[in-house]
């Protein structure tokens, strides 16, 4: 009996695309689609203006980060959890660079705008600051729950929502031919729809919604609800000017 069992070939698990795999693909679609139409294609045609080195660095970091997300989700779908966990160590370092380069670009751009006479407390700065803060908090919660997969994988998705606006904004701006480069209606419709989808899927698959998921969804819903109130306010302009006063880039 023992010899017979030992001789049987090991079962190979086929790839099963999960909800999380499709969500990472959707997020990648907006990042690649938005920046592809707005930046990559014009650059290939020689129509994109020169940009500071940090912009190109962030582009490489963000592209490889989105690829890593899809690969990581795909590995779980294929049953290769061991490799998934090994790449997770790299993912922590990669995520740190995503935050640093993304925040650097936003601060540099906002400081240049302020020097040109534009208000300090812009939509872009609001989104940039909350992207760095929101991603850092939610991603940390995901890492702290690596031994609780149901929480870990959802917090990874929620952590991505605050950093998607640059791609989402460019996508809708280009596709719909809008006048406003930061179309907040379409932006939050997209982000809130993703957050709601995560909550609904959790409810259906587990019968409940965890406190972590409520926090993750709450972050992006509150960010959107307060956006118009905060941006343009005297308080935010004062805080933004103080922050940008520390930014110097040559």
Backbone torsions as a table, in degrees:
resi	resn	phi	psi	omega
1	UNK	NA	-45.8	179.7
2	UNK	-62.8	-44.0	-178.2
3	UNK	-64.4	-38.3	-178.9
4	UNK	-64.9	-44.1	179.4
5	UNK	-63.5	-41.6	-178.8
6	UNK	-64.4	-29.5	-176.6
7	UNK	-81.9	-14.3	-178.5
8	UNK	-69.3	137.9	180.0
9	UNK	-67.2	146.5	179.0
10	UNK	-67.9	142.2	179.6
11	UNK	-75.8	128.4	179.2
12	UNK	-99.4	122.9	-178.1
13	UNK	-80.0	131.0	177.1
14	UNK	-78.8	154.1	179.7
15	UNK	-67.1	129.6	179.3
16	UNK	-124.4	102.1	-179.9
17	UNK	-63.5	125.0	-177.7
18	UNK	-98.6	175.0	173.7
19	UNK	-55.6	-39.8	-177.5
20	UNK	-68.8	-34.8	176.2
21	UNK	-64.7	-45.7	-179.8
22	UNK	-67.1	-33.8	178.6
23	UNK	-67.8	-40.8	177.8
24	UNK	-66.3	-33.9	176.1
25	UNK	-66.3	-40.0	178.8
26	UNK	-63.5	-42.6	178.6
27	UNK	-64.4	-41.8	178.3
28	UNK	-63.5	-37.1	178.3
29	UNK	-58.4	-45.8	-179.1
30	UNK	-68.8	-38.7	179.6
31	UNK	-67.6	-51.3	-178.7
32	UNK	-69.0	-40.3	-179.5
33	UNK	-66.3	-46.6	-178.5
34	UNK	-63.2	-51.2	-178.3
35	UNK	-76.5	-25.6	177.1
36	UNK	-64.9	-49.1	-179.1
37	UNK	-69.1	-41.4	-173.7
38	UNK	-80.0	-36.6	-170.8
39	UNK	-122.4	-51.8	-171.7
40	UNK	-64.4	-49.7	-178.7
41	UNK	-63.7	-47.2	176.1
42	UNK	-59.6	-36.4	179.6
43	UNK	-64.9	-41.1	178.8
44	UNK	-65.0	-27.8	179.5
45	UNK	-90.0	-1.3	179.8
46	UNK	78.7	20.5	-177.3
47	UNK	-107.1	4.1	-178.2
48	UNK	-97.6	128.2	-177.2
49	UNK	-64.7	153.6	178.2
50	UNK	-56.3	143.5	-178.5
51	UNK	-128.6	154.9	178.0
52	UNK	-60.5	154.1	-179.6
53	UNK	-54.8	-34.2	-177.8
54	UNK	-63.5	-27.2	177.6
55	UNK	-67.0	-44.4	179.2
56	UNK	-67.9	-36.7	177.7
57	UNK	-62.8	-45.9	-179.7
58	UNK	-64.0	-36.2	179.2
59	UNK	-60.9	-45.4	178.9
60	UNK	-64.3	-44.2	-178.9
61	UNK	-62.0	-43.9	-176.6
62	UNK	-71.9	-39.6	178.3
63	UNK	-61.9	-47.6	-179.3
64	UNK	-68.6	-29.5	177.5
65	UNK	-67.1	-43.3	179.5
66	UNK	-65.9	-38.0	176.6
67	UNK	-63.1	-42.0	179.0
68	UNK	-60.8	-41.3	178.8
69	UNK	-59.7	-46.3	-179.7
70	UNK	-64.7	-43.0	179.2
71	UNK	-62.1	-45.3	-179.1
72	UNK	-61.1	-43.9	178.3
73	UNK	-66.4	-37.7	178.1
74	UNK	-65.7	-36.7	178.5
75	UNK	-63.1	-39.8	177.3
76	UNK	-65.7	-41.5	178.2
77	UNK	-63.5	-26.9	178.7
78	UNK	-90.4	-2.0	178.8
79	UNK	83.3	8.0	-179.0
80	UNK	-93.9	68.9	-177.2
81	UNK	-68.7	-31.1	-178.7
82	UNK	-61.5	-48.1	178.7
83	UNK	-67.7	-36.6	177.5
84	UNK	-56.9	-45.5	-179.1
85	UNK	-69.6	-35.2	178.4
86	UNK	-64.5	-43.6	178.3
87	UNK	-69.6	-20.5	179.6
88	UNK	-61.6	-33.6	178.3
89	UNK	-63.3	-43.9	176.1
90	UNK	-64.7	-37.4	-178.2
91	UNK	-60.0	-35.2	179.0
92	UNK	-63.5	-45.1	178.7
93	UNK	-66.2	-40.9	-179.0
94	UNK	-63.8	-41.8	-180.0
95	UNK	-62.1	-36.3	178.8
96	UNK	-62.2	-41.9	179.6
97	UNK	-69.1	-34.8	176.7
98	UNK	-57.5	-47.2	-179.1
99	UNK	-64.6	-47.1	-175.4
100	UNK	-65.2	-45.0	-178.5
101	UNK	-71.6	-39.4	179.5
102	UNK	-64.0	-43.8	179.3
103	UNK	-67.2	-37.7	179.3
104	UNK	-61.2	-45.3	-180.0
105	UNK	-61.9	-43.6	-178.2
106	UNK	-65.5	-41.6	180.0
107	UNK	-66.3	-40.8	179.1
108	UNK	-64.2	-45.8	-179.6
109	UNK	-64.8	-41.5	-179.0
110	UNK	-68.1	-37.8	177.8
111	UNK	-65.6	-40.4	177.8
112	UNK	-62.6	-39.4	177.8
113	UNK	-66.0	-40.6	178.7
114	UNK	-64.7	-39.9	178.4
115	UNK	-65.4	-26.4	179.8
116	UNK	-84.8	0.1	177.0
117	UNK	100.7	2.9	178.1
118	UNK	-83.3	159.6	179.7
119	UNK	-58.7	150.2	-179.7
120	UNK	-77.4	-37.4	-177.3
121	UNK	-89.4	77.4	-175.9
122	UNK	-93.3	168.4	174.1
123	UNK	-58.4	-42.6	-177.8
124	UNK	-61.4	-43.0	-179.8
125	UNK	-67.6	-40.6	177.2
126	UNK	-57.2	-49.3	179.9
127	UNK	-66.2	-38.2	-178.8
128	UNK	-66.7	-44.0	179.4
129	UNK	-65.1	-43.7	-179.8
130	UNK	-72.4	-25.4	175.5
131	UNK	-65.1	-48.3	-179.2
132	UNK	-64.0	-45.0	-178.6
133	UNK	-69.9	-47.9	-177.8
134	UNK	-64.2	-45.4	179.2
135	UNK	-62.1	-43.5	-178.5
136	UNK	-61.0	-45.7	-178.7
137	UNK	-67.8	-49.7	-175.3
138	UNK	-69.9	-36.3	177.9
139	UNK	-68.8	-37.4	176.6
140	UNK	-61.4	-41.9	177.4
141	UNK	-63.3	-35.9	177.8
142	UNK	-64.7	-43.7	-178.6
143	UNK	-68.2	-35.7	178.8
144	UNK	-69.0	-13.7	-178.4
145	UNK	-117.7	33.0	179.7
146	UNK	-63.7	-25.3	178.5
147	UNK	-87.8	2.2	175.8
148	UNK	-124.6	79.3	-171.4
149	UNK	-52.7	-37.6	-177.7
150	UNK	-62.9	-32.3	176.9
151	UNK	-83.6	-45.0	-175.9
152	UNK	-54.9	-51.6	-173.7
153	UNK	-69.4	-31.6	177.6
154	UNK	-74.3	-36.4	179.4
155	UNK	-69.0	-29.5	174.1
156	UNK	-62.1	-44.2	178.7
157	UNK	-64.6	-44.9	179.7
158	UNK	-64.1	-35.0	179.1
159	UNK	-63.8	-28.9	-178.9
160	UNK	-75.0	-26.7	-174.7
161	UNK	-58.1	-43.2	180.0
162	UNK	-66.8	-22.2	-177.4
163	UNK	-97.1	-0.5	179.6
164	UNK	-80.1	-22.8	-174.5
165	UNK	-48.4	-43.6	-179.5
166	UNK	-56.8	-42.8	178.9
167	UNK	-72.2	-43.1	-179.5
168	UNK	-63.4	-45.3	179.6
169	UNK	-59.2	-47.0	-179.1
170	UNK	-65.6	-36.0	179.8
171	UNK	-62.1	-54.2	-177.8
172	UNK	-68.0	-35.7	178.6
173	UNK	-58.9	-44.9	-177.7
174	UNK	-77.9	-45.3	-175.3
175	UNK	-67.3	-40.8	-177.3
176	UNK	-92.1	-5.6	-179.7
177	UNK	63.0	44.4	-175.4
178	UNK	-80.8	160.1	177.5
179	UNK	-86.3	-31.2	-177.3
180	UNK	-90.8	117.8	-179.9
181	UNK	-67.6	-14.5	176.0
182	UNK	-124.0	80.6	-178.6
183	UNK	-78.2	91.6	-172.1
184	UNK	-61.8	-32.5	179.4
185	UNK	-61.1	-51.8	-178.2
186	UNK	-69.4	-33.9	178.7
187	UNK	-60.4	-55.5	-175.1
188	UNK	-75.8	-25.2	172.2
189	UNK	-60.2	-41.6	179.6
190	UNK	-68.6	-50.3	-177.0
191	UNK	-66.2	-42.6	-180.0
192	UNK	-67.4	-34.3	177.5
193	UNK	-64.7	-41.4	177.9
194	UNK	-64.5	-44.5	179.8
195	UNK	-61.8	-43.7	179.4
196	UNK	-63.5	-39.3	179.7
197	UNK	-62.6	-39.5	178.4
198	UNK	-64.1	-43.2	179.6
199	UNK	-64.6	-44.9	-179.3
200	UNK	-62.7	-43.3	-179.4
201	UNK	-63.6	-39.5	179.3
202	UNK	-65.1	-43.5	179.6
203	UNK	-60.3	-42.9	-178.2
204	UNK	-70.4	-35.7	-174.9
205	UNK	-87.2	-27.7	-176.6
206	UNK	-118.1	-13.1	-179.8
207	UNK	84.5	1.4	-179.9
208	UNK	-155.8	170.6	174.6
209	UNK	-122.5	123.5	-175.7
210	UNK	-72.1	160.9	175.9
211	UNK	-62.3	-32.7	177.7
212	UNK	-62.1	-44.7	-179.2
213	UNK	-67.2	-38.8	176.4
214	UNK	-60.9	-39.6	178.9
215	UNK	-65.7	-45.4	-179.6
216	UNK	-62.0	-45.5	178.7
217	UNK	-67.9	-39.9	180.0
218	UNK	-60.3	-36.2	-179.8
219	UNK	-58.0	-50.9	-174.7
220	UNK	-75.5	-30.2	176.9
221	UNK	-69.6	-43.2	179.2
222	UNK	-67.4	-39.8	177.5
223	UNK	-55.7	-45.3	180.0
224	UNK	-69.6	-40.0	-178.0
225	UNK	-64.8	-32.1	-177.5
226	UNK	-93.5	-8.1	-171.5
227	UNK	-53.2	-57.7	-175.2
228	UNK	-66.8	-29.4	179.4
229	UNK	-71.9	-41.1	-175.6
230	UNK	-77.4	-49.8	-176.9
231	UNK	-66.0	126.8	-179.0
232	UNK	93.9	-8.8	179.3
233	UNK	-75.7	155.2	-179.3
234	UNK	-62.5	-40.5	-179.4
235	UNK	-62.0	-45.4	-179.6
236	UNK	-67.4	-38.6	177.1
237	UNK	-60.6	-38.8	179.5
238	UNK	-67.0	-47.1	179.0
239	UNK	-63.4	-43.8	-179.4
240	UNK	-61.6	-42.4	179.8
241	UNK	-63.5	-37.7	179.0
242	UNK	-66.1	-41.2	179.8
243	UNK	-67.7	-46.6	-177.8
244	UNK	-69.1	-22.7	176.5
245	UNK	-65.3	-17.7	178.9
246	UNK	-91.7	-4.9	-175.4
247	UNK	-94.0	124.7	176.7
248	UNK	-136.9	121.6	-178.4
249	UNK	-137.1	130.8	178.4
250	UNK	-120.9	NA	NA
